[in-house]
């Protein structure tokens, strides 16, 4: 995950990204959303955010799907389980976002390997073949949704995802008995999403999955 993708792009890739942003501008206009332009340069200490591979993002989405459906977190995954095998999450992935936005639509309904979140507030995830990755999300909504998830976890949003405390939770052989430490990988990814969304809103740059 990168905020300020044009700051990192090579020439050929820059052309592709700029074409993506033209398509995004058209999608935002069609949706009646605020117009937006990606800045050419983002000056920040850290603009790249790790996701614990594709699997890490799915673990966070699994928690969100259960919270949306039943108002409570599921039991932590064990080593033999994959988040994508969760029946509830699988059903949510198969469905498109509804007419009435759910509490975690922008977090859940997005490609795990490409596409963008833009710092524009719109309620409905934009689902369109012209959107890179098929979905366009709002980093404003992503921040609100990850904050909601962090609150359910009891996770301080200013906690450094690279701190020893977090890595101890991710490397634990057995989950902790209570608190956010029960969900080490999920908490790590949630913190990365929080930081990326905040930087996107502060700088006006999109979050890019690359």
C-alpha positions in Angstrom: 0.0 0.0 0.0 1.4 3.4 -1.0 0.2 6.9 -0.4 1.6 9.3 -3.0 2.2 6.8 -5.8 3.4 9.3 -8.3 6.3 10.1 -5.9 7.4 6.4 -6.3 6.6 5.8 -10.0 8.9 5.3 -12.9 8.1 6.9 -16.3 6.1 4.1 -17.9 4.3 3.3 -14.7 3.6 7.0 -14.2 1.7 7.1 -17.5 -0.5 4.1 -16.4 -1.2 5.7 -13.0 -2.2 9.0 -14.5 -4.5 7.1 -16.9 -6.0 5.5 -13.8 -6.6 8.9 -12.2 -8.3 10.2 -15.3 -10.7 7.2 -15.1 -11.2 7.9 -11.4 -12.1 11.5 -12.1 -14.8 10.4 -14.5 -16.2 7.9 -12.0 -16.3 10.5 -9.2 -18.1 13.0 -11.5 -20.6 10.4 -12.6 -21.2 9.5 -8.9 -21.8 13.2 -8.1 -18.8 13.2 -5.7 -16.3 16.0 -5.1 -13.6 16.3 -7.7 -10.1 15.4 -6.8 -6.6 15.7 -8.3 -3.6 13.6 -7.2 -0.6 15.7 -6.1 2.6 15.0 -8.0 4.7 14.7 -4.9 4.0 13.7 -1.3 6.7 14.6 1.2 6.3 12.4 4.2 8.6 10.3 6.4 6.7 7.1 5.5 4.4 6.6 2.5 4.6 2.8 2.2 2.5 0.6 4.4 2.8 -3.2 4.8 -0.2 -5.4 4.8 1.2 -8.8 6.1 0.7 -10.1 2.6 -2.7 -10.6 1.0 -3.8 -12.8 3.9 -3.4 -10.0 6.5 -6.0 -7.8 4.8 -8.4 -10.7 4.7 -8.0 -11.3 8.4 -9.1 -7.7 9.1 -12.0 -8.0 6.7 -13.1 -11.2 8.5 -13.4 -9.3 11.7 -15.3 -6.5 10.1 -17.7 -9.0 8.4 -18.5 -10.6 11.8 -18.9 -7.2 13.5 -21.3 -6.0 10.8 -23.4 -9.2 10.9 -23.5 -9.9 14.7 -22.0 -7.0 16.5 -19.1 -9.1 18.0 -15.6 -10.3 17.0 -15.1 -13.9 16.0 -12.7 -16.2 17.7 -9.1 -15.8 16.5 -7.9 -17.9 13.6 -5.7 -20.9 14.4 -2.7 -21.7 12.3 -4.6 -24.2 10.1 -7.3 -21.7 9.2 -7.4 -19.0 6.5 -9.6 -16.0 6.7 -10.9 -16.5 3.2 -12.3 -19.9 4.2 -14.6 -18.2 6.7 -18.2 -18.9 5.5 -19.5 -15.4 6.5 -16.6 -13.5 4.8 -17.0 -15.7 1.7 -20.6 -14.8 1.4 -19.9 -11.1 1.9 -17.3 -11.3 -0.9 -19.7 -12.8 -3.3 -22.3 -10.0 -2.8 -22.0 -6.5 -4.1 -22.4 -3.6 -1.7 -26.1 -3.0 -0.9 -28.2 0.1 -1.6 -27.8 1.1 2.0 -24.0 1.3 2.9 -22.9 -1.2 5.5 -20.6 -0.2 8.4 -17.5 -1.7 6.7 -18.2 -1.5 3.0 -15.1 0.5 2.0 -12.8 -1.8 4.0 -14.3 -5.1 2.7 -15.4 -4.3 -0.9 -12.1 -3.6 -2.6 -9.4 -5.6 -4.5 -6.7 -6.9 -2.3 -4.0 -6.3 -4.9 -4.9 -3.3 -7.0 -7.0 -0.2 -7.1 -7.3 3.0 -5.1 -8.9 4.8 -2.1 -9.2 8.6 -2.8 -9.5 11.3 -0.1 -13.1 12.2 -1.1 -16.1 11.4 1.1 -18.7 9.3 -0.6 -21.0 6.8 1.0 -21.2 4.1 -1.6 -18.2 2.1 -2.8 -18.0 2.7 -6.6 -18.2 -0.6 -8.4 -17.3 -0.3 -12.0 -15.2 -2.1 -14.6 -13.5 1.2 -15.4 -12.2 1.5 -11.8 -8.8 -0.1 -11.4 -9.4 -3.3 -9.6 -13.1 -3.0 -10.1 -13.7 -0.9 -7.0 -13.0 2.7 -5.9 -13.1 3.4 -2.2 -13.0 6.5 -0.1 -10.0 6.9 2.3 -12.3 9.2 4.4 -14.7 6.3 4.9 -11.8 3.8 5.3 -10.5 5.8 8.2 -13.9 5.9 9.9 -14.3 2.1 9.4 -10.9 1.1 10.6 -11.4 3.4 13.6 -14.7 1.5 14.3 -12.8 -1.8 14.1 -9.9 -0.5 16.3 -12.5 0.5 18.9 -14.0 -3.0 18.9 -10.5 -4.5 19.3 -9.6 -2.1 22.1 -6.6 -1.1 19.9 -5.1 2.4 20.5 -4.9 3.9 17.1 -1.7 5.8 17.8 0.2 2.6 18.6 3.2 2.1 16.4 2.6 -1.0 14.2 6.3 -1.7 14.2 6.6 -1.6 18.0 7.8 -4.6 20.0 4.4 -4.9 21.6 2.6 -5.4 18.3 5.2 -7.8 16.9 5.0 -9.9 20.2 1.3 -10.2 19.5 1.8 -11.2 15.9 4.4 -13.8 16.7 2.7 -15.4 19.7 2.3 -19.2 19.5 -1.1 -18.9 21.3 -3.4 -15.9 21.1 -3.7 -13.8 24.2 -6.7 -14.3 26.4 -8.1 -10.8 26.0 -7.6 -7.4 24.4 -6.3 -6.5 20.9 -3.4 -8.9 21.5 -5.7 -11.8 20.8 -5.7 -10.6 17.1 -2.0 -9.8 16.5 -1.9 -9.8 12.7 -5.3 -8.1 12.4 -4.2 -5.3 14.8 -1.0 -4.8 12.8 -2.9 -4.5 9.6 -5.5 -2.3 11.1 -2.8 0.1 12.4 -1.3 0.2 8.9 -4.7 1.0 7.3 -5.3 3.8 9.9 -1.9 5.4 9.1 -2.4 5.2 5.4 -5.9 6.6 5.5 -4.8 9.5 7.8 -1.9 10.3 5.4 -4.1 10.2 2.4 -6.5 12.7 3.9 -3.7 14.9 5.2 -1.9 15.1 1.8 -4.8 14.7 -0.6 -3.1 11.7 -2.2 -4.8 8.4 -3.0 -4.0 5.1 -1.3 -2.8 2.8 -4.0 -2.6 -1.0 -3.8 0.4 -2.0 -5.9 
